[in-house]
Amino acid sequence: MEKGASPFAVQRGIVKEAADEGYWLLIDEINLAPPECLDAIVDALSFSHHPSFRLFACMNPATDTSKRRLPEGIRSKFIEYYVNENDDASDLAKIVSSYLPSSSVGSIDGIVKLYMDAKAMYPLKMSLRTLTRSLVFAGDGRFDNENRCLYEAFSMAFLSNMEGRDKEAMVEMISRAFPCEKNTSMKREKDNSIMIEGYEIERGESLPLEDNGYVITSTVKKNLKEMARIVSSKRLAVLLEGETSAGKTSIVVHLARRSGNVIRRINNHEQTDVQEYLGSYVPDSNGRLVFREGPLVEAVRKGYWVILDELNLAPSDVIETLNRIAPSAANKMIDVLQKLRLERSLSGLFSSKDGLMTLRDVFRWGNRLSCDEGSDWQAAMLHHGFFLLAGRCRNDMDKKAVMHALQTILKRQIDEKLLFSRESSYFPSHLSFDNVILTMLVLAWQAFLRNEAVLVVGETGDGKTRLAQTLGGTNMMTINCHERTECSDLLGRLRPATNGGFEWQDGVVISAMRRGTVLLMDEISLAEDSVLERLNPLFEEKRTILLTDSGAKTEEVTAEKTFNIIATMNPGGDYGKKELSKALRNRFTEIWSCSSFDRSELCSIFAMSVTNESDRVIDTAGIVIDWIDEFYRKFAYALRVAPSVRDIVACAEMWSALCGKGIEKDMALIETVSSVFIDGIPCQMTRSLTNIQDVQHEARTMMERRLSISHQSQIINQLLCCDGVVSLGHLSLPIGPLPSVIPNGFSLRAPTCIENMYRVIRALYINKMNLASQSILEGLNACFDHRRVLYIAELAKEFCIPSTSSCRFFACQNPRVEGGNRRALPKSFVNRFTNIYTRDLIEEDELAILKEMNCGLSDSTLSGMVKSKDVGYSFEMVDFELRWIEKERE
């Protein structure tokens, strides 16, 4: 490529080409086109075009799903005709005779009667396309006699989308219309074809293989027969519809494996672009853009099978596990499934829609049992069932229901305390961690051993990220999901290259797959389901992702053996939070991160977080824990955010930092709880009738009683700058590299300003930040907690904030009650900050500010200006007063 040359060129679109060359152009499903495309079509018609050019458009009426009305401005450009469906018997007879010219009049009349009767019974399921599809299949003459051909053809077209009594009734109608012998097989047309369930399937280019791991039950056998019948036609597309874990994809994979056909799988999602099917321009080895065929075009050219997969949850790998399990064990698993479903329907224990045990849970359970190396398979079955089913329960009632079902059916007792102890046989002894995450670690480690993706759900600050770091180690890669996360952030994107062309940059998921590292997807539920669905193939046995735009050839990336995913999320219900869809959650092994630690565990967390040696650490920890318990028991009804482990860590770090500055330990403790908890109370109040000052005073009194001291507030009236520090009371802050100045017009003598400044300086003693705003900042969570890293998806790079850095983050927001589209922040975000409520200025503050301006006005005039706010208008009073002074000066 020449330097400076443009890699792009303008090419005519199909509408412009047809208008210039005089072609006839048909635009099918025109009402599905976006407005900008419709505008372009109308614009093309407004200019001069070839006299032979003709434009035709087709659409379905806007009465069906996803169909919409054509805008009147576009519709008026066309001469409109409504095409009625043909339901006249004589016309239908002509259609039948054109497809089956050798059929007798009686046979044609029988076909027409069957179709009209079926359409009368099921008008939404039968159409002229259904009839012609049957006639095409029957016209191939693949069976010994005409009636058998018609029976198979109408069974193929009329029965496949029916179930239950409707299907039985239709079978009876078809059997009466075309009586025949049904036990003979289809005639073989090619010697190298494969016969499956009596139907000939054309052999592909691969070697046919026996699929011994595929379990064929009576239901699967019926589905397999219907699938083989349709596939034998060699021309009809197949749509499989069914519930999660019904085995839709696995049956296609089984047929392809037995017949030697190559499969190409395209995972659909809401953001699927047509380029993912047909192809797109991608950079070659020299950075030049070349067109590469998509998987659909490749499959059409080479005769491959294509699976357009949406949310299938039953690949063959999970079904194969049942073949390795003893029948008695499989029966007990099904008994547990039925028992839990019965419990839910009778008592409502599983009140949430995603609390059910599904078939995928059975398959995952079976896979664990088949891989377990222990000698006591019944104990392993009990324990793994408990890990999978009880580990995700979010309340004790659900957990007890699971334990009861397992113990009743398996006739054994569960020793939960032993299972989640360091003496447990499931304990990962090679990992270094503390007891706080022991239960979660045992659950997650058992999933990791079997390459199961892990989803950890829990409240903020309860150790989810620490668990991921323990499992992932120092090489773990991280992406913080948010509402604007795109597929390109996960898989990769085209980027400009230094030679003027383009090059492919792997996203974080592909990079982790290639390197074989653990990937943490933090706050996964904030990303759109349509984005996450693109990763569906990654959660299956092969763990592959097909990249269609990464280079001149389609690339299938297979994850290294050491690769795994651990995702975290907060439960839905808080501001900006939502639950992950049931289909997506079902692909993970879900673990509920319980945040109910006992007093000794919380004291241990506090002690481990203290950064300097102290002989009073445990006593101080006990005082803090007991104070938190007493305060929140009394005022929890009025506060939006409950305390978390992150608050305990913040208290320990701040207390040790204050003690390290020479502040007496009891005084440091009062300052600590004031900064971590009391200062932010006004931000958390949900009951407007509760007096905030009374709550804050009671909080301080509770701590003073525990310390047996009477804390007198300091008289602080001056900010001092000397010896390289800024001092206020007994707190100090190092001066940064820039010159120390006080902005013009800013006063620090007003009492409330001094108090607010004191709280800000105090908060900076801890490695946390001060308040926040936009919900999109959830993507910065890793930057605002102990990880101190920032991942830039566009660069596929992670930037760390050094522990020695003096970088500090500040953010501001107005109270949500002021309106103006202001929203409350989720507690998982607020919890990463030291919350400070800056008190409003009182008259004394405003008067002090005005006096300091030396405006030459008398004290009585300034006092009158301050008191003028009683007129009842709502505005920024100080701003108004300053403007008033400006006018007086003029």
N, C-alpha and C positions, 0 to 999 in steps of 0.2 A: 504494500500500500504506500502510495506517495505521501510524503509528509505534508500535512495541511489539507489533503484531499478529503472531501465530505464522504462519509460512509453511507449516506442515504441518497435516495433518488425518488422522485415523484412517479407514481404509477397509477394509471386510470383504474377506477373501480368498475364493478360490473355494470352499474346503472349508466355511467358515462360511456363505457365502451359500447353497450347496446344502443344508446341514443345516437352515437356517432356513426356506427356501422350499419344501423338499420335492422338490428335483430329484434326478435320477439322476446320479451323478458317476463318471466313468471316469478312473482314474489310470494312465496308460500308463507302462511301464518303471519301476515303483515301486522296484525294487531299485537304481536309479541315483540316487535321491534321497538327499541328505545326512541324517545322523541327526536333526538338529534339525527337518527337515521331516517326517520320519516320526513324531517325537514329537508334533508339532503335530496331525497327522492322528489319531493315537490319542487325543489329548486332546480333539479335537472329538467323537469318538465316545462319550466318557465322559459328556458332558453331554446334557441333553434336546435332542431335535431333532424335526423334523416327522415325522409317522408315514409319509409317503410317501417320505422320503429313503432312497436306496439307494446303497451304495458298492461299486464294482467296481474291481479292480486287475489289471493284466497285467504279466508279466515273462518274460524269457527265462531258461532255467536257467543257473546259474553255471558253465557249461562253456565259454563263448565269451570272447573278449578283452574286458576291461574290465567284464564282468558279475560281480556279486558276490552272495553269499547274502543273503537277507533275514533280519534278526535274528529269532530265535525269538520274542521278546516282541511283535514286530509281526505276525509270521506267524500266531501263535496267535489273533489277532483276526479272521482271515478263515476262511471255509469254502473249502478249497482243491480245485481241480480241475486235473488235468493234461490238456492238449489234445494228442492225438496227431496227427501229420501224416497227411493222407489219402493212402494208397497203394493203395487198392482200385480195380481197373480199372473196375468198373461205376460207382463213385462218381465217378471221374475223367471217365468218359464223360458223366455228367450235368452236370458242371461245364462241360465243353467245349461241350455242346449248348446250355447256357444263354447262353454267350457268342456262339456261332455257330449260331443256331437254324435257318438255312437249309442247313447242311451235311448231306451224306448220312451214313448209318451207316458206310459204308466209310471216308469221310474222317475221321470222328470216331475210329474205331478206329485209323487210321493215326497220328493226332495222339497218342492215348494211348500207343500202342506206342513212338513216338519218345521221348516224355517218360520213360517207364519205363525204356527202354534207356539213355538219357542219364543218368538218375539213378543207375542201377546202376553206370555207368562213373565218374561224377563225383558222388558223393553230397554232397560239401561245397559244390559249386558250383550244384546244382540244387535248387529247392524249388517249392512250389506257387505262390509269388509269381512265379517265373520263368515258369511255364506261363501264368498268368493275364495277365502282362504281354504275352506273345506273342499271346494270344487277343484282347486289347484292340486291339493294333496291327493284327492281321489283320481284325478286325471292322470297321475303318474302310473297307475295300475300296478302297484307294488305287491298286490296279493292275488290269490288264485281266482277269485271271482268278483263280480261287480259289487255285490252286496257287502262283502268283506271290506273292499276298498272304501265304500261309502261309510260303513260302520266305523272304521278306523279314522277316516277323515273327519267325520262329525264329532267323534269322541275327542279327537285332538283339539278341535276348534271350540266346541260347545261346552266341554266339561272342565277344562283346565282352570277356569276362574270361578268354579262353584265348589261348594262344600255342603256337608250334612244332607238334610232331606232334599234340598234343591237338586243336589247332584244325583241322588238316588232316583228322583223323579225323571230327570233328564236322561239318565242311563236307560230307564224303562222305555221312554219315548223313542230313543234311537234304536234300541233292540227290537221294538215292534215294527219300526219303519224299515229296518234292514236285517232281517233274520239271517244268520249265517253261523258257521263253525268258527269258533274264536281261538282254538288252541294251536293253529298252524302258525309258522313263522313267516316273516316277510321274505320275498324272493331275493336272493343275493344277486346283485348286479356286477360286483367286482370281487375278484378272488382274494384280494388283500384287505377286504373290509372286515369289520369286527361286528359280531352279532351280540347284542346286549338286550336281555329281556325280550328276545324274539324280534328285534328290530335291527336293521343294518345301519351301522354308523361308519362313515368313510374314515379310513385310517389316515393319520397325519404323518408328518415327516419324522417324528420321533419314534423310538421303539416302544410299543405297547407294554405296559407293566401291570402286573397283578397288584391290586391295592388291598393287601391283606389286613391292613390296619383300619380299613373303613368298615364300620359295623353296620350291617344291613338288617334292620328290624323290619317288621311287617309294614309299618308306616313308611319307612325309607324305601322299601321295595316298591310300594305303590307309586311313590313320587318318582322313583328311578324309571319305572316303566313309562310314565307319562312324559318324562324328560326325554327318554330314548326315542319315543314315538315322534316327538316334535323335532328333535335333532336329526332324525333320519330323513326329514323332508329336504334338508340341505339348503333351505332358502328362507326359513322363517326365523325372525328374532324372538327371543324368549325373555319375558319379564317374570322374575320370581318375586313373589310378595309373601311376607310372613313375619311372625313375631321374632324378636331378638332370640338368638340361639336356636332357631328352627333348622339350621343346616343348609341355608340357601346356596352359599358359595361352595361349600364342601361337596355338594352333589355335582356341581359343574366340574370342579377339580377332579372328582372321582371319574366321571365320564371321560374327561380329557386324558387322564392318566391311563385308563384302560384302552383307549383308542389311539394313543400316541399323538394326540394333538397338542400343539404349543399354545399356552395361554398367555395373553397380555391383559393385565389388570389395571384399570384406571379408577382411581378413587375420586368419586364426585363429592362436591361440597358446594355451598352457596356461592363461592367465589370462583367456581370452575369456569375457565375461559375456553372458548371453542379451539384456541390454539393448542390446548393440552390434548385435544383429539386429533386435529388435522396437521398441526405442525407450526413452526415459528422460525424466525431468524435468530440464529445463534452464532457466537464467534467461533471461527476455526482456530487452528494452532497459531496462525499469524495475526489473530485479532480481527480478521475481516468477517463481516456478517454474511452467513450463508443460510439458505433455507434447509431445514431439516424436517423430514416427515415425522408426524406424530404417530403414536402407537396405533391409532385407529387406521390410518392410511397404510402403515406397515402391515397390519394384520390383514387388510383387504387384499393387498398385493401378494402376500405370501400364504394366504389361506389359514391364518391363525384364528384361534378362538379369542374373543374379547369379553372380559367381565367388566361391566360398568357398575362398580360397587358403590353403594351409598353408606349404609350403616350396618352392614352385616357383622354379626358377632359370633358366627359359628364356623370357623375354618376347620379343615380336616384334622389339624394337629390336636385340637382338644377332644375331638370324637375318638381319635385313635387310642387315647389313653384308656378308654373303657375296655379295650380288648386285652389290656395287660392286668386287669383287676379281676380278682376272684368273683364269681357271680354272687356269692353271699355278701361280699363287701359292697358291690354295686347295688344290690337290693336294699341294703341298709341305708346307703346314701339317698336313694329315692324315697325311702321311708322318712328320713329326716326332712327332705324337701317337702313332702306332703304334710308332715306334722307341722312344720313352721308355717306353711300356707294356711293350714286349718286354724292354727293359733291366731293368725292375723285376722281371719274372717270372723272368728268368734269373740275375741277379746280386744281387737284393735291395738295390739301391742306395737306392731310395726305401723305406726300412723303415717309415716312419711312414704311418699310414693317410691322412693329409691331404697327402701329397707327390705325388700323382698329377697328371698333366695331364688336364684334363677338357675337354669340348666348350666349356664357357664360356670356357676359356683360348683356344681356337681363335677363338671369336667376338670376344673382346676384342682378340686379336691382329689379326684382320681389320679391326676397327673402327679400330685405330690406323693400320694400313697405308693404309686408304681415306682417312684424314684427313691423312696426312703430306704435306707440301708439297715435299719434296725431289725432285730429278730422278732419283736412283738408287733406284728402288723396291726392288731386290733387297738393297741395303745397309740400307735402312730396315727391310725385313722381317727381316733377320738381327739387327739391333740391338734392335728392339722385342721380338722373340722372346726374346732374351737378357735384356732388362730384365724381362719378365714371368715367365719360367720360372726363370732362374738367380737373379734378385733375391730370391727367397723361400727359396732353398736354405740349409739350416742347417749343412751341412758340405761340405768340399771334394770329397768323392766324388760327391755329388749334383750339385754345380756342374759338375764335369768331365764327368759324363754328359750334362748338358744341352748344354754347349759342343760335345762330340763329335757329338751328334745334329744340332745346327744346322749345324756346319761340314761334316759328311759329306753332308747332304742338300742344303744350299744352296750347297755348293762355294765357300765363302768363309771367310776367317779372321777371328777376333774379336780386335781390339786392345783388351783390357780397360783397359789403362793410359790410352789415349787417350780412350776412351769416358767415363771418369770423371775427366777433367782439366778445367781451366779453358779449354782450347782446343777442347773437344768442342762439336759443333754442337747438342748437347742440353743444354748448360750454361745455367742461368738467370742471365745476366750482370747483370740488374737487381737481384738480391737480394744483401744483405750477410750474409756468413757466414764461418766459418773452415773450414779444410781437414778438420777432424775429421768433419764430417757431409757432406762433398762427395759421396761415393758415394750415400748415402741421399737427398740432395737431388736429384740427377739423376734417380733412380728415381721419387721422389715427384712431382717437377715434371712429368714426362712423363704421370703418371697424372692430375694436377690439370688439365692442359691439355685433357683429354678427359672431365672431370667424373667420373672414377673415384674411388670412395671408397677411401681408403688405410688399410691395417692394417700397423703397424710392430711387429714382434715382436723382442724382444731382452732381454738381461740388464739388470739394474738399473744405472743410471748411465752408459749408453752413448750418450746424446744424443737419445733419442726425443722427449722434451719440447722440447728445443732446436730440433729439426727442425720440430716443429709450430709453434713460435713464429716461426720464420723464414718459414714458408709463410703463417701466419695473420696475422702482423703484430700491431699493438697492439689491433685490434678483435676478435681471436679470443675466442670464448666457450668455456668449459670446464665439463665435468662429470666428477667422479671417481666412477667406477662402483664398486659394492661389492655384497655378497651380498644386500642388502635394497633395492637400486634397484628402483623400480616404474615401470610405464608412465606413471603420472601425473607422475613426476619428469622424464620425457623430453618428454611431449606437453602436459601441463597438467592443471589440476584446478579444481574449483569452490571459491571462497573466499567467506567472508562479506563482504558489502558494507557500506558505512557507513550505507545507508538501511534496514538490517535484512533485506535480501534477499541474493541471491547474485550473484556475477559470475565469469566465466571468467578464469583466469590462465594465459597461455601457458607451457608448459614450455621448457626450454633448446633443445630441437631445433626446435620451432615458431618460437621467437624468432629463432634463427639463420637459419632458412629465410626468414622474412619480411625480415630485415635484409640477407641476402646475405653473411653473414660465415662464416669458417671455424669449424667446431665440432670441438674436441678431446674425444674420449671416452677418458679415461685409464683404464687397467686394465679394458678392456671385457670381458675374459673372466671377471671376477668377478661380473658381472651374470648373471642367469638367462637361458638361451637363450629361454625363453618370453616374456621382456620384450623382448629384442632383436628377436625375430621380428616384433613389431608394426611395426618400421621397414622391413620388406622392400620395400614399394613405393617407398621413398625411394631405393633403389639401382638403379632402372630409369631409362629414358630420360626419362620425364615428371617424375620426381622429385616425386611428390605424396604426400600423406598425407590420408586422409579422417578428419575429426574428427566424431564422432557425438554428442558431448555438450558442445559449446562454445557453443551458443546455440539460438535457436528454430528454426534451420534447419541441416541438415547442411552442413558446410563442407569443401571440398576445397582444401587449402593446397598451392600450388605454389612450390617453392623458387626464389629469385632466381638469376640466372645465375652470380653470384659466390659462391654458397653451395657449400661442400664439407665433407666429413667426413674427419678423420684420427683413427684410433683406435690406441691403443697397448696392449700387453700383454706380460707376461713369459711365457716358455715354461713349460709345465706341468712338474711334478716337484718344485717347492719346496712348503713348507708352505702350505696354503690356496690354491695355484694350480691352475688347470686349463686345458686347451686349449679354444679356441672350437670349436664343432661344425663339421664339414666343410662342411655346407650354408651356415652363416653366413660362414665364412672364404671360401668360394667367391664370395661377393658382393663381396668386397674385392679390390683389388690388393695382394697381400701383399708386404712387404719385410722381409727379415731384417737386423736391425741388428747387424752383426758388431762385437764389442768388442775385437778383436785389433789394437791400435794399436802401431806400432813406437816405438822409444825416442825418436826425434826428435819425433814427434807428441805423445807424453806430456810431453816437456820443454816443448814449445810451449804445451800446455794449462796446465802449472804456471806458466809465465812470464806468460801472459795473465791468470791468476787472482790474481797478486800485486797487492796494493792500494797498495804504495808503491814508489818508485824504489830500486833496489839494483843495484850493479855485480856482484853475485855470484848473480844470479837463475838464470842458465843452469847454472852450476856446482852450485848448490844443488839445482836440479831433477834434474840427473844423479845426484847422490848419493842423493836420495830414490828415484828410479826404480830405480837399481841395488840399493839396500837392499831394496826391495820384492821385486824379482826374486830376490835371494839368499835372503831369508827364506822366501818362499812356495814356492820350489823345495825347500827343506829340510823345511818343516813343513806343506805343503798337505794331506798325507794325514790330518792330525789336526784340521784346521780346516774348519768347515762353509761359511763364506762366503769367496769369493775377492775380492781387491781389485778395485775398479772405478774408472772415471774420476772418479766423485764423490769417492772417497778422495783422489785426486790434487789435486782442487780444494780439498778440506778442508785438506790439508797446506799448500798455497800460502797460503790465507787465514789460517790460524793462524800460520804462520811469519812472515808479514808483520805480523800483529797483535802478536806477541810482540816482534819487532824494533822496531816502532813504540813500544813501551813502554820501550825502552832496554836490552833484554836482548841480550847478546852473541849474534851470529848462530849460532855452533856450538851454544851452550847452547840457543838457541831451536829449533834443528833437533832436538835430542834431546828437548826437551819436546814438540815437534810429533808426532814418530813415537810417543812414549809415549802421548799423548792419543788420536791417531787410530787407532793399531793396537794397541799393547802393552797398554793398560789394559783393552781389551775381549777379550783372548785367553781368559780363563776363561769368557766367555759363548759362545765359539765352539768350544770343544774338543769333539770327538766321540769321541776315544779315551780311555777312562777310565784306561788304564795309563800315559798320558803325564803326566809331572810338569810341572805348569803353571809353577811357579817356575823350573824349569830352562829352559823355553821362553822365558819373559820375560827371564831373565838372558842367554840366548844372543842374543835379539833386540837388547838394548841393547849387548852386546859387538860385534855386527856393525856397528852404527852408529858406535861409538867407534873401531873400526879404520879405518873409512872417513874419519873426521874426524881421525885420528891424535892423539886425546886420551884421557885417562882421566877419565871423569866421576865425580866423587864426589857421592854423594847429600847433599842439604842436611840440616842438622839443624834441623828445624822443630818448635817446641814451643809456639808461642803465636800466637793469632789477635788481631791488633791492629785497633782501630777508631779512626781519627783522620783529621782533614782531609777528611772526606766520603768516605773509602774504607775498605774492609775489606782488610787486608793479611795475607798468609800467605807467608812466604819472600819471593821476589822477584816474587810475583804479587799483584795487587790487583784489587778489584772495587768500582765506585761504589756508594755507599749509596743506596737507593731513597727514595721520598717518606715512607715510614712510619718511626716511631722504631726505632732499632737496639737490639734486646734479645736476650739469650740465654735461651731457654725454661727454665723451672724444671725441675730434674732432668736437664738435658742437659749433658754434660761434653765439652769440647773439649781436655782435657789428656791423655786416653788416646791413646797412640801411633797405634793403628789408626784411631781417629776423626779424628785430625789428618791422617793420610795420605789417608783417603777424602775429607775436606773439600778438601784440596789438589788432588786429581784433579778434583773437581767444579768448583772455581774455574778450573782450567786449561782445562777443556772449554768454559767460557763465553766463552773468548776467540774462539771460532769461532761463526759464525752457524748452528750446528746444535743439535740437542736431544739429550737424554740418556735413551735406552732407551724401551721401549713395551710394550703388552700386547695388547688386543683386536684380532682380525682385521678387525673392522668399521672400524677406524681407517684401513684402506686408503683409505677415502673422503676422508681428510684429507691425502693425499699432497701435494697442491698447497700446503697450509698449511705443510708441513714441509720444503719444498725451496726453491730459488731463486725460485719464483713468488710465494710468501708470500701466497696468496689462499685464500679459503674461500667456496665456493658453497653457498647454502642453497636447495635445490630448492623447499621450501614457499613461499618468498618470491620465487623466481626472481630472486635478487639475488646479486651477488658482492661480497665484502668483502675489502679489501686490508689487509695489515699494513704500515704505512709503514716505510721503510728506517731512519728515525730512532727507531722505537719500541724501547723497552727490554723489550718482551714476550719472555719466555722460556718454553719448554715443558719440563716434567719429567714423566717417567712411570716407574713402578716395576713390577717383576714378580719373582716368585720363580722359581728355576730350575725348568725343566720336569721334572727328575728327581724333584722332590718330589711329583709326582702331583697328585691333586685336580683333574683335568680341565684342568691347565695345558698349554698348547700352545706349541710353538715358533712364533716369528713368521717370516713369509716374509722372505727377504733383501732384497727390494725395499723393505720397510718399515724393517727394522733398518738398512739402508744409509743412511737419511736421518738417523740419529742418531749422536751420539758415545757409544759404548758404554763404560760404566764398570761394572766388577765391584767392588762394595763388599766388602772382605775381612771375614771373620768376626772377632769380638772374641776375643782371646786372654786368658789368665789375668791378664797384666799390665794389660790394658785394663779388665777387670772390677774388679780391685782398685783401680785409680786412680779409677774412677767411684764406687765405694762410699766411698772415703776422702773424696771431694769433697762427699759428702752431709752430712758432719759429724753423723753419727748417734750419736756418743758411744760406739761400740763399739771395742774394742781391735783393733790391727792383727792379732793372732793370731786373733781371732774372725772378722774379715773374711776373712782368708786361708783359714780353715777353711770358711767359706761358699762361697768360690770353688772350693775343691778338692772340695766335695761333689758336683760334677757327675760325678765318676768312678763314681757308683753305677750308671750304665748306663741311666738313663731319658732319654727324648728329650723336651725341652721348651725353651722360651725361657729360658735360664739367667739373664740379667740381670733379666728380669721376675720370675722366681722369687725372686732375691736381694732385689729391691726390696720385694716383698711381705713377705719375711721381716723386713726392717728395719722395715716398718710395724708388724708384730706386736710386734717388740722394743720399739718406741717406746710402744705401747699398754700 
